[in-house]
Amino acid sequence: MPPLAVGEVWAPLPDRVELTVNGGPPAEMERDDEIWRPIRPLSPGDTYAYVLDGADPLPDPRSRWVPDGVDGPSRVDDPAAFGWTDDEWRPPAWSSAVIYELHVGTFSVAGTFDGVVEHLGHLVDLGVTHVELMPVNAFSGRYGWGYDGVGLWAPHRYYGSPHDLRHLVDRCHAAGLGVLVDVVYNHLGPVGNHLSRFGPYFTDRYRTPWGDAVNLDGDGSHHVRAFMCGSSEMWLRDYHIDGLRLDAAHAVVDTSAMNFDEQLARTVREVSSETGRDRVIVVEWDRNDPRIVTSVDRGGWGATAQWSDDLHHALHVTLTGERFGYYEDYVGIDDVTDTLAHAYRYRGQMSVHRNRPHGQDPAAVPSERFVVSLQNHDQVGNRACGERITDLVTLDRARAAAALVLLGPYVPMLFQGEEFAASTPFPYFADHGGELADAIREGRRSEFAEFDWDPRRVLDPIDPRTFAAAALHWNEPLEGDHAATLAWYRHLLDLRRTVPSLAGGGGRPTTRAIGDIVEMVRGDVTVLAHIGRSAEPAGPAGAADGTGPAGAAGGIPATTIDLDAREILASSGPITFAGTAAGLSPGACLVLRDHDPAA
């Protein structure tokens, strides 16, 4: 299906479609089957809107720019007018990727694309390779997470103009950073959503947790799929975006021979081939089905990677002891070692939370096909008060857990501020009024009932103070424990970049639990992280089982590590040394490399 030109619109439902340009009177459009075309072409800078059967003007579903908001007229954007400086840019190899997820509205004081540019030096010094922007497409209101977007082809006006977003991407590329953008195709927001006036964009044959399902397999669905895939192609071509993160793909219901997610992955590959730049697609997919990240030549869908939550959940339960909601499937440290070794914790085993077997074994899938994290917007934001892991456990234990994520074989992702133990929460927030605001408040309280949280503690998502509280404090990376945490993250990412055994990808690690310590072995490097919740009693130094000769006065923890013939690459937390043994108390972490006997 050929792409629609600017001003053309698919509108099979109305009997008459007229076009108003620059505030002028409505003018008739030419109809070609279900496509309506303007009689005169539009020019860059023109504002325009459609009048369907004489009703109030509506913006173009494919608006590239809605400067007055999602209910206002569209403005013609001219991508060719931007002076790109990234002709030689090539994104870092995906196997070496380290992702930094951020929310444009709270990452900087300004809360804009230009505000992100101000802090690119921090990200480069940190050692990340890709910036992942939470949804930046147009949504109703001034602030929100962006997952209730309705203008899928336009940037959110409070973040900046199309020019401003291009400037951010261009500056990222100049700094050596790739850019991913979060896209949402499983639902659209309730305010400013005019698509059903134009055509059958939605279906009542399925339901989603967020409202009407998108019509991806019914009458006219080929136009809907072209609309969705076309918006992704636009981000890749017109904004030089390096890849997509596809939100909640498991929530898409599609009975077509080619699933929409598979079609979108094909679109990304086609753009990569045509432009000579590798683009990636990372899919949020909670079914533990490796087919989505299996290569096409092996019968898979060919997505670059999957957002996988199993490691997060296993770490969270081990660190906090919380076992409600979806955490009930996880017990503790054995889940951590198992997930580190296999990517999925559930590979066909019985899931208590789902009350059925869950997942398949991804043993044949390369490690870089999985994106893992200690924190992300979902797991922080979908708490009653938006607490971070450092609000729930000691800083030492959080740092030790971070080492397992950052030094493992999977693609690690950090959430904004995690690297300096930000004190700011990241709760859910949205800018709506009236009955919708009341429904959102009640919905959040009901959602948290599953997690046994007191509904009185749930922050009001509509209160502007909830949004304001999430903005990062950029003085923190220079102070005390915040600065020490940042130094730890920088050092770990430097090890990942410079120590061959810790490079991304490769085979799965060898893991085991030694009491409350996770041991992860990758080649000649061993990571030891004491993340358990129980305090270790003082005991004699020696082997890991606590036997051996006595150590220094007062003893060292019963769980000890032999340091003989090993080099310490990194250490953090409460560690007691006695001769060639080190005792790791809760929160301690050691990264060791075997000495080369030939050196």
N, C-alpha and C positions, 0 to 999 in steps of 0.2 A: 504494500500500500504506500503510494508516494506521500511524503510529509506535506502537511498543510502549510501554505504560505502565510505570512503575517496578515491578519485580518480575515482569513478564511476560517470558517467554523463548521463543525459537524453539529447539526441541529435537526434531527428527524421529527421531533415532537411538535414544534410550533408550525402553524400554517403560513406565517409571514415573519420574516426577519429583516429588520432595517438597521442601518448603521448611522450613528451620530458621531461626527468628527469635530474635535476642538470646540465642543459646545454648540455646534450648529444643529439645524433641524434634521430629523431622521430621513435618511435616503434609502431607497430600495436597494436590495442586493440581488445578484443573480443566483439562481438555484440550479445546481447540477446534482440531481438525485437527492441525497441527504446532505450535501455540502453547499454552503452559501458562501458566495464570493463578493467582495466589494467591487463596484463598477469602476472606481478609480483607486489606484494603489495608495497605500499609506506611506508616510515618510517618517524618518527618525524624528522623535520628539512629539509626534502627533499623539493627542489623547483621543480615545474612542470608546464606544460602548455599543452594545446590541440592544435593540428594542424588539422583544418577542411578542407578537400579536398585540401590539399597542400598549403593553405594560411598561413599568418603570425600566429605565436603562440598567443593563447588567454588564459587568466586566467580561472580557474574553476568558474562557476557561484556560487558554494558553497565554495569559498575560505574562509578559516578560518583566513588567514593572507596574506596581499599583501604588503610586506615591501617596494617594489619599486613603489607602486602606482597602480591605478585601471587598468592600461594597462600592468602592469608587471606580471611576473609569480606568481603563488600561492606558499605558503609554508605550509607544513604540521604542524599543531599545535597539541600539546599533552596536553589536559586538565588535564590528570591524573598526570602530572608532578608538578602541583602547590600544595604547602603545605597549604591547607585551615586550618583555626583555628576556624571556625564557626559551628562546629558540633552541639553545643547546641543552636544555634541562632534560634529564632522565631520572626518574624516581629511583630511590635505593632499592636494591634487590629485596623482594618480599621475604626471603628467608632470614634476612637480617633486620626485619622491621621491629620497631618499638613504637607503639601507638600512644598518643596523648589525647584523651577525650576531653573536650571542653564545651561549655555552654557560652555562646557569644555574649549573652546579656549579663552574665555574672562573672566572667573571667577578668574583666577590667573595670575600672571606675566608670569609664565612658559607656561600657556595655554595647560596643559597636565593633564593626569589622576593623576600623582604624585602631580601636582600643586593643585588639588582639595583636596588631602589628607592633605595638609598643613593647610587648613582652616576648617577641620571638627570640631575642638574645638569651633569655632565661631558658627557653626550650632547647635551643642549640647547645648551651652549656650543660644542660641536664643530660643530653645524650639520646633524646628521642629522634625518630626518623620520620614519623608521620603525625600530623595533626588531624584528629577526627572531630569535625564540627557536628554537634547535635543539630537537629533540623533547622535550616536557615530559611526555608521557604515561607511564604506569607501565611500568617495566621491572624485571627481576630484579637484585638486588644493590644496593649503596649508590651506586656511581658507574658511569658509562658515557656513551657519546655519545648514547644514546637511540634509535638506529636499530634496536635489537633489542627494541622495545617489544612488550608483550603485552596491556596494559590500555589499549585505545585510547580509552576514555571517561573516564579518571581521570588526575589529575596524579601525577607521581612523588612518593612520600611523603617522600623526603629533601629535596625542593625546598620542600615546604610543602603546606598543605591547599588545597581548592578556594577557601576564603575568601582565603587568601594570594595565590593566582594572580589572583583578581578584584581584590584590593587593588593588585597590581602594574599591572594593565591600567588601573584607575581612575586611579592616580597618573601613568601614562604619558600618558593622555588629558589630565589636568590640566596636564601639562607641554607639551602640544602634540605629543606623539609618538604615531603609530600603532603598532599591534602586529600582527606576523605570527607565526604559529606553524607550525613544520615538521611535516608529517604524513607517515606512511609507510604505504602500502597495497600495496606490491609484495611484502611478506613480513612475517612476524612472528618474534619471537625464539624461541629453543628452550626457555627455562626459564620456567615459569609459563604456558605456552601450552596451555590446556585446550579450545580451541574445537572440536577434532575429536571430542571426547566428546559434544558437543551436536548437531553437524550437519556437512554436507559443506562446511566452510569452505575446504578445500584440495582440490587435484586432483593426480593423478599423471600427467596428460596433458602437463604442461609442467614444466620445471625452471627454477629461478632460481639465480644464484650463491650465494644465501643459504639454499637449502633448498626445501621444498615451495612450489609456486605457489598463489596465492589463486584460488579458484574464482569467476571472474567471468563465465563463459559456459557453464557446465554445469548439470546438474540442481540446482535449488534456488539458483541463483546470484542470483536476484532478491532473496532474503533476505540473501545475503552483501553484495550491493551496497547494500542498504538499511542494513545494519550499518555499512559503511564511510562512506557518505554521511551517515548519521545522526550519526556521531561528529564529522564536520566541521561539520555544522549545529549541533551542541551547542556546539563551541568558539565559533562565531560568535554564537549567541544567548545562551547561559548565561554566557559569559565576555566578551562584547562584543569579541571578537577582530576585528581589521580585515581580516584576510586570511590565506590559507594559502600555504605553500610546499610543493609536492608533490614528494616525493623520488623520484628515479629512475623517472619515469613511463614512460620508454622500456623499462623492464624488465617492465612489465605485459603479459601475453599475454591478449588478449581479442578473440574473433572475432565479438562481438555487432554488430548493426547500429549501435548507439550505443556507442562505446567508453566505458569507465568514466571515463577522464579527461574526456571530453566531458560525461558525465553529471554529474561533480563540478563542472565549470565552470558548468553550468546550475543546480545546486543553490546555488552561491555567488551567482549572479545573482538567483535567486528570493528568497534571504534579503535581499539588498540592496533589492530592490523592496518586500518586505513590511515591512522595518524603517525604510526611508527613509534608510539609511546605505550608502554605497558600500563594498562589500567586494571584495577582489581575490584572484586566485589566480595564483601564480607557479609555473611547472612546470619542473622539471629534465628536460630533453629533449635528448639528445645526437645526434639524427638530423638536425639542421639542416633540419627540415621546417617551413616557415612556416605551414602550415595550422593548427597548434595555437594560434597567436596571431593568426590571421586572424579577423575578426569573423564572427559567425553569418550576418549578412545577405549576406556574400560567400562563404558556403559553408565557413567555418572552424569551429573548435571553440569559439572565443570566450574562451580563456584571456587573462588580463590581460597576462601577460608570460612570457618564457622565461628561465630561468637558462642563459646561454650562455657556454661555456668557451673559445671560439676566441681571444678577445682575451687572456685569461690565458695560454693556451698560447704564443701568438706572443710576448708580452712575456717570458715565462719563458725561452724558448729564446734570445731576443735578449740578455737580461740574463746568463744563466748559461752558455749554450753546451750545456746538457744536451739530448740528442736521443735518448733511449731511451724505450721504451714508447710511449705515445700522443704523445709529443713528437716522434717521428720524422717526423710530417707537416709540421713547421714548420722553417724554415731560419733566419730572422732578421728583419731590420728591414723588408723588403718585405712580410712577412706582417703585421706590425703596421700599416703604412699601409693595406694592403688591407682588413684586418678593421675598422679604424676607419671606413673609407669605405663598407663594405657590411654590417656587422654580423656576417655569417658569413665565415670564410675559405674554407670549402668550400661551393661553390654548384653542385655537379655535377661538379667536377674529380675526378680519380683520387686516391684516398687510399692512400698506401703502407701505412699501419698497418692499414687495413681490407681492402686489396687489392681495391678496387672503387670506382666513382664514389660520391661522398658529397654529399648535400645538394641544396637547391634555392635559387634566388635569392629573397631576401626583400625585394626592392626596393620592393614595394608596401606593406610593413608599416611603420607608424610607429616611430620610433627608441625611444620609451618602452616598446615591447613587448619590449625585451631588457635583462636585468640582467647587468652585467659587473663584474669584480673583478680586483684584483691579488693578493689573498689571499682564501681562504675555507677553511672547515673541511676540505673534501676535499683541496685542493691543499697545505695545510700538514700536516694530520694523516696523510695517506697517504704520508708519507715515513718513512724508517727511524727518524729521531730527531725527527720533528715540527718540522723547521726552518722558520723563516719566511724570506721573501725577503731580509730584512735580515741573516740569518745567512749568506747565500750570495753577496751582492754588496755593494758599498759603499753606504753610506747615501745618498750623493748620487744614485747611479743609481736606487735604489729610489724616492727622492722624485720624481725626474724622471718615472719611469714612472707614479707615482701621479697626476701632473698630467694625463696623457693619459686616465686612467680617470675622474677626478673632473670634468674640464672637457669631456668628450666629450658627445655627444647622448643616450647610452644611460643607463639608470638605474644609478648606481654603487652598489656594495656594499662596505663595509669589514668586515673580520673583527676581532673584539675585540683591542684592543691595537695593531693596525696603525698607528693614528693617532699613537702615541707610540713607535713602533719597540720594542715590548715585547721584553724579553730572554727571556721565558719561551717555551718551545716549546709546541706543541699536538700531542702524539703520540696515537695511538689507545690507549684504556684501557677496561677492562671488569672487572667484579667477579664472576668466576665461579671455581669450584673443580673439582677432580677431572679427569676425562677431557675435559670441555669446555674447561677452561683449557689443557690440553696441546694440544688441537686448535686453539685460537685462536692459541697461540704458533707452532705449526708452520705454520698457514695464513698468518700474517703473513710468516714467512720465505719461504715459497714464492711469495707474491704479489710480493715485492720482487725475486725473481730476474729478472723481466722488466726491471727497472730497473738491473740490474747493480750493486746495492748489496750490500756484504758482509753476509751474514746475521748475523754476530757483532755488527754495529752496531745491529741492530734492538732497540729498547727493549722490555722485557718488558711487554706490555699489562696483565698481571694484577698486577704489582707495585704496591702502593699508592703507592710513590714516583713512579711514572710519572704517575699522576693528580695527585698533590700538586704535581709540578713545573710543571703547566700553569696553575696559579692565577696570575692577573695580580698584579703588584706595583704597588700604587697610589701608592707614593712616586715611581715613575719619571716620571710626567708632569711632575714639578716639577724634574727634574734634567737638566742638560747637553744632550746630543744628543737625549734623549727629549723634553725641553721644546721644543727647536727644531723637531723633527719635528712635534709637536703644533701649534705655531704655524703651520707650513707648511700642514698639513691644514686648520686652521681658516680660514686666509686663502683657500685655494683654494675651499673650500665657500662662503665669503662672496662670492667672485667669482661663483660659479655662481648664487648667489641674487640678486645685485644687478646684474650686467651682463647686459643683455637678450640679447646674442648667445650667452651661455654658459648660458642657461636650458635645462632638460632638454627632451627631445623635439625637434621640428622636423626639418629635413632632414638628410641625411648631410653630414659635413664634407668639405672638399677636403683631400687629404693627398698628401704625397710624402716620399721619403727624400732628404736632402741629406747624403751620406756616411753617418755614423752618427747623424745627427740626424733625428728625426721631426718633420715640419712638419704641423700640423693647423690648418686655417683654418675658423673658424665666423663668418660675417659679417665684422664689422670687427675680430675678434680672431684673433690667430695664436698658437698654442702651439708652442714649439720645445723639444724634449727630446732631449738627447744621451744616448741609452741604450745605444749600441753598446759592444762590449767592447774594441775596439782603441784605443790611445792616439793622439791626434792630434799630429802633429809641429808644432813651432813654424814659423810662416811669415809672409809679409807680410799685412798687413790689406787688405781689399778685398771683392770679390764672393765669392759662395759657392764659386766654383771656386778660390779662393786667389790670384787675380790682383789687382793693384791696388797702390797706394803702400804703402810700409813704414809700420808702426805705431810704437808706443812701443818703447823699448829692449828687446831680447830678442824682439820680435815677439809676435804673438798666434796662437792656433791657426789652421791653414789654413782651416778651415771657419768662416766669419764671417757675421754678419748685419748688414744695413744698418738702422740705427735712425732714419734720417732720417724725420721726419713720423710718428713712432710714440711712443706713451706706454707706459712699462713699468708693467704692472699687478702683476707678480710676477717675482721672480728668485731663483734658488737655485743653489748649486753653484759650481764654478770657472769664472768668467766674466772675461774680460779686455777692458777697454774702451780703444778708441783712436779719438778723434774721434767720428764718428757710426757707428762699427762696433763690434760686440761679437763676441769670439771665444768660442765655447762648447767647453770641454774636456769629456771624459767625465764625466757626472753633472750637467752644467749644464742649467738650464731657464729659459726666458724666456717670459713671457706678455705680448704686445704688443697694443695697440689703436691702430688708425689714427686720426690726428687728423682731426677734422671740419673740412674747409676752410672751412665756412660759420661755424664758431664764432668 
